[in-house]
């Protein structure tokens, strides 16, 4: 050591980090040495703590960029660790998805294997697939809608792939994603068409959700769509949202406005979403059941 500084060899001895690695960190800007009169790298005492922290963070798997951000104060240690954990979660989810996809291909009957391979190969991974669903439904969350309601709506309409998907779930999810690519027209013409004109979208979503919850036991039991308390709550929610009264004329108009929601492709979408989530009465299926009940009552 010279004065209050350490040579690179002494710093290596005190921290257990090889000299070659310390030189690399200097070149990358992680450590900032000074030069002696002879041109050698010298380090102050704070370099020991700094290098020790770098070594520990590298041991956790963090890259140099987030480590440099932590050292420079651009990011907290908690944020850096959380970001690394999130990246690892995505990596594990991708691996779980790939494993289930491979099982789905190998378990398919020989006559069905080519079609299944084509279906599954069109979806890269669960995370990218989920983003496709979110892009389809996100336009329906614009306007006067509370953030919590928007998150709930997207959670229902664009379900995340299971962390450990079964063979049936990856097949259903892949079909769901491919179906979503051609559903933009139906979504734009769906129940929420013109939703930006509704003063309180949050209230509408909440009341429609209550109506679906009321109908869920009938849907789970396999009962045919029929008028009743659940349908009355459903109609009342829409009437209140549009500042109208529940009447035969309003029900006919609502039935006409929601016709796009009864499209076979949307029915299939909600059926597949239910297979992914494993719910006995998925919200989308229950919502369609109420629309069928409305259509039957109007007819």
Secondary structure, 3 states (H helix, E strand, C coil): CECCEEEHHHHHHHHCCCHHHHHHHHHCCCCCCEECCCCCEEECCHHHHHHHHHHHHHHCCCCHHHHHHHHHCCCCHHHHHHHHHHHHHHHHHHHHHHHHHHHHHHHCCHHHHHHHHHHHHCCCCHHHHHHHHHHHHHHHHCCCCCHHHHHHHHHHHCCCCCCCCCHHHHHHHHHHHHHHCCCHHHHHCCCCCCHHHCCCHHHHHHHHHHHHHHHHHHHHCCCCCCCCHHHHHHHHHHHHHCCCCCCHHHHHHHHHHCHHHHCHHHHHHHHHHHHHHCCCCCHHHHHHHHHHHHHHHHC
